[in-house]
């Protein structure tokens, strides 16, 4: 599996994401449903945004691994948050948790500020696409 990361100079250098990810033909797509910060008993692990980010990302990675992949196979992440200002204020901590799980692999990403998530106590939800 190899990705070509597409980052046109005209867009400036991205920090913590890639503008585009090109894959080889013949790869299989894995669509990862939105994951929140819950455990095996489907209980939210913490009210803290950083803890919720870490667990939601771990849950995304668990789906990828179950399908036979690894974090580096993730081509796209969509991150939904209920408070973008809180996210922005805690980006350093979130970045540390991200790199602990994903290393320096930065797929195409988007952050979306939403009014709420299906699970009332969830503050973040992450979905993705992986190429296996």
DSSP file (Angstrom, degrees, kcal/mol; ACC not computed):
  #  RESIDUE AA STRUCTURE BP1 BP2  ACC     N-H-->O    O-->H-N    N-H-->O    O-->H-N    TCO  KAPPA ALPHA  PHI   PSI    X-CA   Y-CA   Z-CA
    1    1 A X              0   0    0      0, 0.0     2,-0.4     0, 0.0    22,-0.0   0.000 360.0 360.0 360.0 127.3    0.0    0.0    0.0
    2    2 A X        -     0   0    0     71,-0.0    22,-0.6     2,-0.0     2,-0.4  -1.000 360.0-158.7-138.7 143.1    1.3    3.4   -0.9
    3    3 A X  E     -A   23   0A   0     -2,-0.4     2,-0.5    20,-0.1    20,-0.2  -0.873   9.2-149.0-112.4 147.9   -0.2    6.8   -0.9
    4    4 A X  E     -A   22   0A   0     18,-2.4    18,-3.0    -2,-0.4     2,-0.5  -0.986  20.6-142.7-111.8 120.3    0.9    9.9   -2.8
    5    5 A X  E     -A   21   0A   0     -2,-0.5     2,-0.7    16,-0.2    16,-0.2  -0.716   9.7-151.1 -87.5 128.3    0.1   12.9   -0.7
    6    6 A X  E     +A   20   0A   0     14,-2.6    14,-1.1    -2,-0.5    13,-0.3  -0.881  28.5 156.5-106.2 112.2   -1.1   15.8   -2.9
    7    7 A X        -     0   0    0     -2,-0.7     5,-0.1    12,-0.2    -2,-0.1  -0.738  29.0-150.2-138.1  85.9   -0.3   19.3   -1.5
    8    8 A X    >   -     0   0    0     -2,-0.3     3,-1.9     1,-0.1     4,-0.3  -0.275  16.5-131.9 -58.1 137.5   -0.2   22.0   -4.1
    9    9 A X  G >  S+     0   0    0      1,-0.3     3,-1.9     2,-0.2    -1,-0.1   0.835 104.6  69.2 -56.9 -32.8    2.2   24.9   -3.3
   10   10 A X  G 3  S+     0   0    0      1,-0.3    -1,-0.3     2,-0.1    -2,-0.1   0.670  98.0  51.3 -63.8 -15.4   -0.6   27.3   -4.2
   11   11 A X  G <  S-     0   0    0     -3,-1.9    -1,-0.3     1,-0.2    -2,-0.2   0.475 111.6-122.8 -96.7  -4.0   -2.4   26.1   -1.0
   12   12 A X    <   -     0   0    0     -3,-1.9     2,-0.5    -4,-0.3    -1,-0.2  -0.023  46.9 -48.3  78.3 167.3    0.5   26.6    1.3
   13   13 A X        -     0   0    0     -3,-0.1     2,-0.1    -4,-0.1     5,-0.1  -0.611  59.9-133.4 -77.4 121.4    2.0   23.9    3.5
   14   14 A X        -     0   0    0     -2,-0.5     2,-0.6     3,-0.1    -2,-0.1  -0.423  11.7-144.7 -71.9 150.5   -0.7   22.0    5.4
   15   15 A X  S    S-     0   0    0      1,-0.1     3,-0.1    -2,-0.1    -1,-0.0  -0.942  77.7  -7.5-119.9 109.9    0.0   21.4    9.1
   16   16 A X  S    S+     0   0    0     -2,-0.6     2,-0.3     1,-0.2    91,-0.1   0.601 126.3  50.2  86.8  11.7   -1.3   18.1   10.5
   17   17 A X  S    S-     0   0    0     89,-0.2     2,-0.4    91,-0.0    91,-0.2  -0.961  73.8-119.5-162.0 171.1   -3.2   16.9    7.4
   18   18 A X  B     -b  108   0B   0     89,-1.6    91,-0.6    -2,-0.3   -11,-0.1  -0.936  14.6-138.3-118.3 147.7   -2.8   16.5    3.7
   19   19 A X  S    S+     0   0    0     -2,-0.4     2,-0.3   -13,-0.3   -12,-0.2   0.837  87.0   4.8 -73.0 -32.2   -4.9   18.3    1.0
   20   20 A X  E     -A    6   0A   0    -14,-1.1   -14,-2.6    -3,-0.1     2,-0.4  -0.992  58.7-154.5-150.5 153.7   -5.3   15.1   -1.0
   21   21 A X  E     -A    5   0A   0     -2,-0.3     2,-0.5   -16,-0.2   -16,-0.2  -0.979  11.3-162.3-133.5 119.6   -4.4   11.4   -0.9
   22   22 A X  E     -A    4   0A   0    -18,-3.0   -18,-2.4    -2,-0.4     2,-0.2  -0.876  11.0-165.1-104.0 130.7   -3.9    9.4   -4.1
   23   23 A X  E     -A    3   0A   0     -2,-0.5   -20,-0.1   -20,-0.2     2,-0.1  -0.693  24.9 -99.1-111.8 165.3   -4.0    5.6   -3.9
   24   24 A X    >   -     0   0    0    -22,-0.6     3,-1.0    -2,-0.2     2,-0.1  -0.446  46.4 -98.7 -75.2 154.1   -3.0    2.9   -6.2
   25   25 A X  T 3  S+     0   0    0      1,-0.2    -1,-0.1    -2,-0.1     3,-0.1  -0.426 105.2  38.2 -70.5 151.0   -5.7    1.2   -8.3
   26   26 A X  T 3  S+     0   0    0      1,-0.3    -1,-0.2    -2,-0.1     2,-0.1   0.383  80.8 135.2  90.1  -3.8   -7.0   -2.1   -7.0
   27   27 A X    <   -     0   0    0     -3,-1.0     2,-0.4     1,-0.1    -1,-0.3  -0.432  55.1-120.7 -73.7 152.9   -6.9   -1.2   -3.4
   28   28 A X        -     0   0    0     -2,-0.1   104,-3.2    -3,-0.1     2,-0.4  -0.765  21.6-132.8 -93.4 141.3   -9.9   -2.0   -1.2
   29   29 A X  E     -C  131   0B   0     -2,-0.4     2,-0.5   102,-0.2   102,-0.2  -0.774  14.3-164.8 -93.5 135.7  -11.9    0.7    0.5
   30   30 A X  E     -C  130   0B   0    100,-2.9   100,-2.6    -2,-0.4     2,-0.6  -0.979   7.3-156.9-117.3 116.7  -12.8    0.5    4.1
   31   31 A X  E     -C  129   0B   0     -2,-0.5     2,-0.6    98,-0.2    98,-0.2  -0.848  10.6-153.0 -94.6 120.7  -15.5    3.0    5.2
   32   32 A X  E     -C  128   0B   0     96,-3.2    96,-1.7    -2,-0.6     3,-0.1  -0.845  11.8-131.7-102.5 118.1  -15.3    3.5    9.0
   33   33 A X  E     -     0   0B   0     -2,-0.6    93,-0.1    94,-0.2    30,-0.1  -0.178  44.6 -73.6 -61.4 157.6  -18.5    4.6   10.7
   34   34 A X  E     -     0   0B   0     93,-0.1     2,-0.4    91,-0.1    93,-0.3  -0.323  53.9-157.1 -55.5 127.9  -18.4    7.5   13.1
   35   35 A X  E     -C  126   0B   0     91,-2.9    91,-2.4    -3,-0.1     2,-0.2  -0.927   8.8-169.5-114.0 133.1  -16.7    6.5   16.3
   36   36 A X        -     0   0    0     -2,-0.4     2,-1.5    89,-0.2    89,-0.1  -0.520  43.1 -83.1-109.4-177.4  -17.2    8.2   19.6
   37   37 A X  S    S+     0   0    0     87,-0.4     8,-2.8    -2,-0.2     9,-0.3  -0.271  78.9 129.5 -87.4  51.1  -15.3    7.8   22.9
   38   38 A X  B     -F   44   0C   0     -2,-1.5     6,-0.2     6,-0.3     2,-0.1  -0.754  46.5-136.8-109.8 160.1  -17.0    4.7   24.2
   39   39 A X    >   -     0   0    0      4,-1.9     3,-2.3    -2,-0.3    -1,-0.1  -0.151  47.3 -73.9 -95.2-168.9  -15.7    1.5   25.6
   40   40 A X  T 3  S+     0   0    0      1,-0.3    -2,-0.0     2,-0.1    -1,-0.0   0.770 133.9  54.1 -62.2 -26.5  -16.8   -2.1   25.0
   41   41 A X  T 3  S-     0   0    0      2,-0.1    -1,-0.3     0, 0.0     3,-0.1   0.334 118.7-114.3 -87.4   7.4  -19.8   -1.5   27.2
   42   42 A X  S <  S+     0   0    0     -3,-2.3     2,-0.4     1,-0.2    -2,-0.1   0.903  71.1 138.1  57.7  46.2  -20.7    1.5   25.0
   43   43 A X        -     0   0    0     -6,-0.0    -4,-1.9    -4,-0.0    -1,-0.2  -0.972  62.4-108.4-118.2 135.4  -20.1    4.0   27.8
   44   44 A X  B     -F   38   0C   0     -2,-0.4    -6,-0.3    -6,-0.2     3,-0.1  -0.421  25.1-145.7 -62.4 132.2  -18.3    7.3   27.2
   45   45 A X        -     0   0    0     -8,-2.8     2,-0.3     1,-0.2    -1,-0.1   0.716  69.4  -6.7 -78.4 -21.7  -14.9    7.0   28.8
   46   46 A X        -     0   0    0     -9,-0.3    -1,-0.2    75,-0.1    -9,-0.1  -0.981  49.9-130.4-166.4 156.8  -14.5   10.7   29.9
   47   47 A X  S    S+     0   0    0     -2,-0.3     2,-0.2    -3,-0.1    -1,-0.1   0.600  79.6 105.6 -86.2 -13.4  -16.2   14.1   29.7
   48   48 A X     >  -     0   0    0      1,-0.1     4,-2.4    -3,-0.0     5,-0.2  -0.495  69.9-140.0 -73.7 132.2  -12.8   15.6   28.7
   49   49 A X  H  > S+     0   0    0     -2,-0.2     4,-2.9     1,-0.2     5,-0.2   0.896 101.1  49.6 -59.1 -45.0  -12.4   16.5   25.0
   50   50 A X  H  > S+     0   0    0      2,-0.2     4,-2.5     1,-0.2    -1,-0.2   0.918 112.4  47.5 -64.4 -43.1   -8.8   15.3   24.7
   51   51 A X  H  > S+     0   0    0      1,-0.2     4,-2.3     2,-0.2    -1,-0.2   0.903 112.8  49.8 -63.4 -40.4   -9.6   11.9   26.3
   52   52 A X  H  X S+     0   0    0     -4,-2.4     4,-2.7     2,-0.2     5,-0.2   0.913 110.0  50.5 -66.2 -41.1  -12.7   11.6   24.0
   53   53 A X  H  X S+     0   0    0     -4,-2.9     4,-2.7     1,-0.2     5,-0.3   0.952 110.7  49.7 -57.9 -49.4  -10.5   12.4   21.0
   54   54 A X  H  X S+     0   0    0     -4,-2.5     4,-2.1     1,-0.2    -2,-0.2   0.906 114.5  43.2 -58.8 -45.2   -8.0    9.8   22.0
   55   55 A X  H  X S+     0   0    0     -4,-2.3     4,-2.2     2,-0.2    -1,-0.2   0.898 112.9  51.5 -71.0 -39.9  -10.6    7.1   22.5
   56   56 A X  H  X S+     0   0    0     -4,-2.7     4,-2.0     2,-0.2    -2,-0.2   0.921 112.2  46.9 -62.9 -42.6  -12.5    7.9   19.4
   57   57 A X  H  X S+     0   0    0     -4,-2.7     4,-2.5    -5,-0.2    -1,-0.2   0.899 110.4  53.0 -65.6 -39.9   -9.3    7.7   17.3
   58   58 A X  H  X S+     0   0    0     -4,-2.1     4,-2.1    -5,-0.3    -1,-0.2   0.886 108.3  51.3 -60.1 -38.5   -8.4    4.5   19.0
   59   59 A X  H  X S+     0   0    0     -4,-2.2     4,-1.6     2,-0.2    -2,-0.2   0.885 108.4  50.6 -67.9 -38.8  -11.8    3.1   18.0
   60   60 A X  H  X S+     0   0    0     -4,-2.0     4,-1.9     1,-0.2     3,-0.3   0.947 111.7  48.2 -60.1 -48.0  -11.3    4.1   14.4
   61   61 A X  H  X S+     0   0    0     -4,-2.5     4,-2.8     1,-0.2    -2,-0.2   0.860 105.8  58.3 -62.9 -36.0   -7.9    2.4   14.4
   62   62 A X  H  X S+     0   0    0     -4,-2.1     4,-2.3     2,-0.2    -1,-0.2   0.890 105.9  49.3 -61.2 -38.8   -9.5   -0.7   16.0
   63   63 A X  H  X S+     0   0    0     -4,-1.6     4,-1.4    -3,-0.3    -2,-0.2   0.926 111.6  49.0 -64.8 -44.2  -11.9   -1.0   13.0
   64   64 A X  H  <>S+     0   0    0     -4,-1.9     5,-2.7     1,-0.2     3,-0.3   0.929 112.8  46.9 -61.2 -46.2   -8.9   -0.6   10.6
   65   65 A X  H ><5S+     0   0    0     -4,-2.8     3,-1.8     1,-0.2    -1,-0.2   0.892 107.1  56.8 -64.7 -39.5   -6.9   -3.3   12.4
   66   66 A X  H 3<5S+     0   0    0     -4,-2.3    -1,-0.2     1,-0.3    -2,-0.2   0.822 106.0  52.0 -61.0 -30.1   -9.9   -5.7   12.5
   67   67 A X  T 3<5S-     0   0    0     -4,-1.4    -1,-0.3    -3,-0.3    -2,-0.2   0.426 129.3 -98.0 -85.8   0.7  -10.1   -5.4    8.7
   68   68 A X  T < 5S+     0   0    0     -3,-1.8    -3,-0.2     1,-0.3    -2,-0.1   0.575  86.9 112.7  96.4  11.2   -6.4   -6.3    8.4
   69   69 A X      < -     0   0    0     -5,-2.7     2,-0.3    -6,-0.2    -1,-0.3  -0.311  54.3-133.8-105.2-170.7   -5.0   -2.8    8.1
   70   70 A X    >   -     0   0    0     -2,-0.1     3,-2.7    -3,-0.1     4,-0.3  -0.907  37.6 -94.1-139.0 165.2   -2.8   -0.4   10.1
   71   71 A X  G >  S+     0   0    0      1,-0.3     3,-1.9    -2,-0.3    31,-0.1   0.829 120.8  64.0 -53.1 -34.5   -3.2    3.3   11.0
   72   72 A X  G 3  S+     0   0    0      1,-0.3    -1,-0.3    58,-0.0    34,-0.1   0.603  91.1  67.3 -67.5  -9.8   -1.0    4.3    8.0
   73   73 A X  G <  S+     0   0    0     -3,-2.7    58,-2.7    57,-0.1     2,-0.4   0.534  73.4 109.4 -85.3  -7.3   -3.7    2.8    5.7
   74   74 A X  E <   +D  130   0B   0     -3,-1.9    56,-0.3    -4,-0.3     3,-0.1  -0.576  40.6 176.0 -74.2 124.5   -6.1    5.6    6.7
   75   75 A X  E     +     0   0B   0     54,-2.7    33,-2.0    -2,-0.4     2,-0.3   0.682  63.4  20.8-100.7 -23.9   -6.6    8.0    3.8
   76   76 A X  E     -De 129 108B   0     53,-1.9    53,-2.0    31,-0.2     2,-0.4  -0.996  55.4-170.0-151.4 139.3   -9.3   10.3    5.2
   77   77 A X  E     -De 128 109B   0     31,-2.4    33,-1.4    -2,-0.3     2,-0.5  -0.999   5.4-163.7-129.4 135.2  -10.6   11.4    8.6
   78   78 A X  E     -De 127 110B   0     49,-3.0    49,-2.5    -2,-0.4     2,-0.5  -0.984  12.3-164.2-116.2 121.2  -13.7   13.5    9.3
   79   79 A X  E     -De 126 111B   0     31,-2.9    33,-3.3    -2,-0.5     2,-0.5  -0.927   3.2-165.7-113.5 121.1  -13.8   14.9   12.8
   80   80 A X  E     -De 125 112B   0     45,-3.3    45,-2.2    -2,-0.5     2,-0.3  -0.904  11.3-179.6-105.3 129.8  -17.0   16.3   14.2
   81   81 A X  E     -De 124 113B   0     31,-2.8    33,-3.1    -2,-0.5     3,-0.2  -0.942  30.5-147.4-128.4 152.2  -16.8   18.4   17.3
   82   82 A X  S    S+     0   0    0     41,-1.9     2,-0.2    -2,-0.3    42,-0.1   0.512  96.7  31.9 -93.3  -5.9  -19.5   20.1   19.4
   83   83 A X     >  -     0   0    0     40,-0.4     4,-1.9     1,-0.1    -1,-0.3  -0.694  60.1-177.5-152.0  93.7  -17.2   23.0   20.4
   84   84 A X  H  > S+     0   0    0     -3,-0.2     4,-2.8     1,-0.2     5,-0.2   0.816  85.7  58.2 -65.1 -29.8  -14.6   24.0   17.8
   85   85 A X  H  > S+     0   0    0      2,-0.2     4,-2.4     1,-0.2    -1,-0.2   0.916 106.2  47.9 -66.7 -41.7  -13.1   26.7   20.2
   86   86 A X  H  > S+     0   0    0     -3,-0.2     4,-1.3     2,-0.2    -2,-0.2   0.917 112.5  50.5 -61.3 -43.1  -12.4   24.1   22.8
   87   87 A X  H  < S+     0   0    0     -4,-1.9     3,-0.5     1,-0.2    -2,-0.2   0.937 111.2  47.8 -59.4 -48.2  -10.8   21.9   20.1
   88   88 A X  H >< S+     0   0    0     -4,-2.8     3,-1.1     1,-0.2     4,-0.2   0.883 110.3  51.9 -62.6 -39.3   -8.6   24.9   19.0
   89   89 A X  H 3< S+     0   0    0     -4,-2.4    -1,-0.2     1,-0.2     3,-0.2   0.772 116.6  40.1 -67.1 -25.5   -7.6   25.7   22.5
   90   90 A X  T 3X S+     0   0    0     -4,-1.3     4,-2.6    -3,-0.5    -1,-0.2   0.155  77.9 116.7-110.5  17.5   -6.5   22.1   23.1
   91   91 A X  H <> S+     0   0    0     -3,-1.1     4,-3.1     1,-0.2     5,-0.2   0.834  72.7  56.6 -58.8 -35.1   -4.9   21.4   19.7
   92   92 A X  H  > S+     0   0    0     -3,-0.2     4,-2.0    -4,-0.2    -1,-0.2   0.952 111.8  41.7 -62.2 -48.2   -1.5   20.8   21.2
   93   93 A X  H  > S+     0   0    0      2,-0.2     4,-2.1     1,-0.2    -2,-0.2   0.906 115.8  49.9 -64.5 -41.9   -2.7   18.1   23.5
   94   94 A X  H  X S+     0   0    0     -4,-2.6     4,-2.7     1,-0.2    -2,-0.2   0.915 108.9  52.9 -63.6 -42.4   -4.9   16.6   20.8
   95   95 A X  H  X S+     0   0    0     -4,-3.1     4,-2.7    -5,-0.2    -1,-0.2   0.882 107.0  52.1 -59.5 -39.9   -1.9   16.7   18.4
   96   96 A X  H  X S+     0   0    0     -4,-2.0     4,-1.8     2,-0.2    -1,-0.2   0.919 111.9  45.6 -63.0 -43.5    0.2   14.8   21.0
   97   97 A X  H  X S+     0   0    0     -4,-2.1     4,-1.2     2,-0.2    -2,-0.2   0.898 112.3  52.5 -66.1 -39.9   -2.5   12.1   21.3
   98   98 A X  H >X S+     0   0    0     -4,-2.7     4,-3.3     1,-0.2     3,-0.8   0.960 110.7  45.7 -59.8 -52.3   -2.8   12.0   17.5
   99   99 A X  H 3X S+     0   0    0     -4,-2.7     4,-1.8     1,-0.3    -1,-0.2   0.815 106.2  60.3 -64.4 -30.3    0.9   11.4   16.9
  100  100 A X  H 3< S+     0   0    0     -4,-1.8    -1,-0.3    -5,-0.2    -2,-0.2   0.829 119.5  28.0 -64.4 -30.7    1.0    8.8   19.7
  101  101 A X  H << S+     0   0    0     -4,-1.2    -2,-0.2    -3,-0.8    -1,-0.2   0.776 136.2  26.2 -98.8 -33.1   -1.5    6.7   17.7
  102  102 A X  H >< S-     0   0    0     -4,-3.3     3,-1.4     1,-0.3    -3,-0.2   0.483  84.7-153.4-113.6  -6.8   -0.8    7.8   14.0
  103  103 A X  T 3<  -     0   0    0     -4,-1.8    -1,-0.3    -5,-0.4    -2,-0.1  -0.431  68.2 -30.6  64.8-139.7    2.8    8.9   14.1
  104  104 A X  T 3  S+     0   0    0     -2,-0.1     2,-0.7     2,-0.0    -1,-0.2  -0.054 100.8 125.7-103.2  31.5    3.5   11.4   11.3
  105  105 A X    <   -     0   0    0     -3,-1.4     2,-0.6    -6,-0.1   -31,-0.0  -0.827  36.6-177.4 -90.9 115.4    0.9   10.0    9.0
  106  106 A X        -     0   0    0     -2,-0.7   -89,-0.2   -89,-0.1     3,-0.1  -0.846   2.5-174.5-120.6  94.7   -1.4   12.8    8.0
  107  107 A X        -     0   0    0     -2,-0.6   -89,-1.6     1,-0.2     2,-0.2  -0.122  47.5 -67.7 -73.4 177.8   -4.3   11.8    5.8
  108  108 A X  E     -be  18  76B   0    -33,-2.0   -31,-2.4   -91,-0.2     2,-0.3  -0.534  69.4-179.3 -64.2 132.3   -6.8   14.2    4.2
  109  109 A X  E     - e   0  77B   0    -91,-0.6     2,-0.3    -2,-0.2   -31,-0.2  -0.946  23.6-170.9-139.0 157.0   -8.8   15.6    7.1
  110  110 A X  E     - e   0  78B   0    -33,-1.4   -31,-2.9    -2,-0.3     2,-0.5  -0.991  13.3-148.0-143.7 146.2  -11.7   17.9    7.9
  111  111 A X  E     - e   0  79B   0     -2,-0.3     2,-0.5   -33,-0.2   -31,-0.2  -0.972  16.5-168.4-114.3 127.9  -13.0   19.3   11.2
  112  112 A X  E     - e   0  80B   0    -33,-3.3   -31,-2.8    -2,-0.5     2,-0.6  -0.970  14.3-144.9-121.9 125.1  -16.7   20.0   11.3
  113  113 A X  E     - e   0  81B   0     -2,-0.5     2,-0.3   -33,-0.2   -31,-0.2  -0.785  28.1-175.9 -87.2 123.0  -18.3   22.0   14.2
  114  114 A X        -     0   0    0    -33,-3.1     3,-0.1    -2,-0.6   -30,-0.1  -0.825  36.9-124.6-122.3 158.6  -21.8   20.5   14.8
  115  115 A X  S    S-     0   0    0     -2,-0.3     2,-0.3     1,-0.2    -1,-0.1   0.797  86.6 -30.6 -70.3 -29.1  -24.7   21.4   17.1
  116  116 A X        -     0   0    0    -35,-0.1     2,-0.3    -3,-0.0    -1,-0.2  -0.974  55.0-120.2-177.2 167.6  -24.7   18.0   18.7
  117  117 A X        -     0   0    0      5,-0.3     5,-0.1    -2,-0.3     8,-0.0  -0.792  37.7-103.9-118.9 163.5  -24.1   14.3   18.2
  118  118 A X  S    S+     0   0    0     -2,-0.3     2,-0.7     1,-0.1    -1,-0.1   0.898 112.2  61.6 -56.4 -44.5  -26.4   11.4   18.6
  119  119 A X  S >  S-     0   0    0      1,-0.2     3,-2.0     2,-0.0    -2,-0.3  -0.771  84.3-145.6 -85.0 115.7  -24.9   10.4   22.0
  120  120 A X  T 3  S+     0   0    0     -2,-0.7    -1,-0.2     1,-0.3    -3,-0.1   0.812  95.0  48.3 -55.7 -36.0  -25.6   13.4   24.2
  121  121 A X  T 3  S+     0   0    0     -3,-0.1     2,-0.4     2,-0.0    -1,-0.3   0.486  87.3 105.4 -87.4  -0.8  -22.4   13.1   26.2
  122  122 A X    <   +     0   0    0     -3,-2.0    -5,-0.3     1,-0.1     3,-0.1  -0.644  41.3 178.4 -79.2 133.4  -20.2   12.7   23.1
  123  123 A X        +     0   0    0     -2,-0.4   -41,-1.9     1,-0.3   -40,-0.4   0.497  69.2  28.4-107.8 -10.9  -18.1   15.8   22.3
  124  124 A X  E     - D   0  81B   0    -43,-0.2   -87,-0.4   -42,-0.1     2,-0.3  -0.996  56.9-173.2-151.3 146.4  -16.3   14.4   19.3
  125  125 A X  E     - D   0  80B   0    -45,-2.2   -45,-3.3    -2,-0.3     2,-0.4  -0.994   9.2-162.3-141.8 138.0  -17.0   11.8   16.6
  126  126 A X  E     +CD  35  79B   0    -91,-2.4   -91,-2.9    -2,-0.3     2,-0.3  -0.981  10.2 174.5-127.0 128.7  -14.5   10.6   14.0
  127  127 A X  E     + D   0  78B   0    -49,-2.5   -49,-3.0    -2,-0.4     2,-0.3  -0.840  12.6 168.4-122.2 166.1  -15.2    8.7   10.8
  128  128 A X  E     -CD  32  77B   0    -96,-1.7   -96,-3.2    -2,-0.3     2,-0.4  -0.958  32.0-122.0-162.2 179.1  -12.8    7.7    8.1
  129  129 A X  E     -CD  31  76B   0    -53,-2.0   -54,-2.7    -2,-0.3   -53,-1.9  -0.999  25.4-171.1-134.7 132.9  -11.8    5.9    4.9
  130  130 A X  E     -CD  30  74B   0   -100,-2.6  -100,-2.9    -2,-0.4     2,-0.5  -0.901  17.5-138.3-122.2 154.8   -8.9    3.5    4.7
  131  131 A X  E      C   29   0B   0    -58,-2.7  -102,-0.2    -2,-0.3  -104,-0.0  -0.963 360.0 360.0-112.4 121.0   -7.3    1.8    1.7
  132  132 A X              0   0    0   -104,-3.2  -103,-0.1    -2,-0.5    -1,-0.1   0.384 360.0 360.0-116.6 360.0   -6.4   -1.9    2.3
